[in-house]
Amino acid sequence: MSEFSEIEEMYLKRMFEVHSQTPDAIVKTTQLAEMMGISPASVTEMIQRLSDRGMVTHIPYRGS
């Protein structure tokens, strides 16, 4: 059984894809929202949840 929900895995995979293309750049919440076709607020909420679990580093007003 996975440690992550399907949605959490989807977010992590998308963040990894963006980070792989531009390793030195911060992954922007707006960028993820556009890629995934969802609202920036939903992305921010999930990034905060993943940050609370220690999976990503969230920098408020910058992304992850």
NORTAUR-V147990 format. One record per helix or strand of 3 or more residues. SS is the DSSP state (h for helix, s for strand). FROM is the first residue (numbers start at 0). TO is the last residue. Records with the same first field share a line. If there is no record, write none. Layout:
SS=FROM-TO  FROM-TO
This chain:
h=5-20  28-35  39-51
